[in-house]
Amino acid sequence: MVDIAQRLERLKCYVKQLRTIQKSGKKKVCKNAITFAAMERYLQLAVECVLSVGNHILAGLNLRKPSTYEQIMQILSEEKIITKKILTASKPISSIRSLLVHDYSEVNRDKLFDTARAIMPAFEDLAKVYRKFL
């Protein structure tokens, strides 16, 4: 069984690392291959974490099984586990996952930096909601 508390602690660390990296500024992060790779990895881990915990909550409540990563958030919203506001803020999560995991093409570094910065509040909001299921 997945330890939700442990995953949420890891999520907190990933978000903290992302914020630390991003304090260097977009230009510096995007130019430095190692720093950018670290940002990509922490972003991927945070994405995997919120999707995994969300999926486990759905399973634990015997709710509809999602057939895609995007459906995890959609079902959580339909079941009133997350708000529409959180659903909207978390929309990029599944597409970010696909981009990072499958490495379809060259990543637009500036765009990924901006997306990572914009999505951090969604990670934090999801963590707050998920903590209710501990």
C-alpha positions, 0 to 999 in steps of 0.5 A: 500500500502506498504511504500517502503521508510519505509521498506528500512529504516528498512532494513538499521537498520537491516543491521546495527544491523547485522554488530554490532552483527557480530563485536563480532566475529563468535565464540562469536556470535555462542556460545551465544544463545541470540546473535545468535538468535538476528542475526537470527532474524535481518537476517530474517527481512532483507530477508523478507524486500528485498523480499517484496519490490522486489515483490511490485516493480514487482507488481507496474510495472505490471511485471510477478508475481513470483510464488516463492521467488527465482523468485522475484530476477530472474524477477528483473534481467530479467527486468534489474532492478537489475544487474546480479552481484546483482542477483548472490550475492542475490542467497542465500536470498530465501534459507535463508528465508526458513531455518529461517522461516520454521526451517527445521533442526538444523541451522549450526551456523558457516555457517549462520554467514558466510552467513549473513556476505557475503550477507550484501552487497547484501542487501545494493545493493538491497536497492540502486536499490529499492530507485529508485522506491520511 
